[in-house]
Amino acid sequence: MRAVCAVLAIMLASASAQAADPGGKFHIVGAGAVTCEQYTNATPEQRLYAETWWAGYFTALNRTTDDTYHVMGQVPAEQVNEMLRAYCADNPNNRFALAVHKVAEELFPNRIRRSPN
């Protein structure tokens, strides 16, 4: 039963992550719209803007994804930044928003499911 629930949770999270117009397109606002190459070559101030953007993205996932309190689990923010830098180094033409979503998908299985309080 737990396995079925886990599969359903992943499917639901994936389905909501794919929501867009009938053609599968959606508008990206803010730092998510830059390319990975732009993120990789950003100044420290620009990179902080992008890191704040992904924090908001993850917060939205926490709020809107069933059975999820904290999508990052026990992973510290600096490790997420390292994961993003690695993804972007390998995929310079992709949008930063896609990098963030790919990292979130990677972290999802080890998310914290319930508030500790």
ZIRA-V745159 format. One record per run of one state. SS is the DSSP state (@ for helix, = for strand, . for the rest). FROM is the first residue (numbers start at 0). TO is the last residue. If there is no record, write none. Layout:
ss=SS from=FROM to=TO
ss=SS from=FROM to=TO
This chain:
ss=. from=0 to=0
ss=@ from=1 to=16
ss=. from=17 to=28
ss=@ from=29 to=32
ss=. from=33 to=33
ss== from=34 to=34
ss=@ from=35 to=39
ss=. from=40 to=42
ss=@ from=43 to=63
ss=. from=64 to=68
ss== from=69 to=69
ss=. from=70 to=75
ss=@ from=76 to=89
ss=. from=90 to=93
ss== from=94 to=94
ss=@ from=95 to=107
ss=. from=108 to=110
ss== from=111 to=111
ss=. from=112 to=116
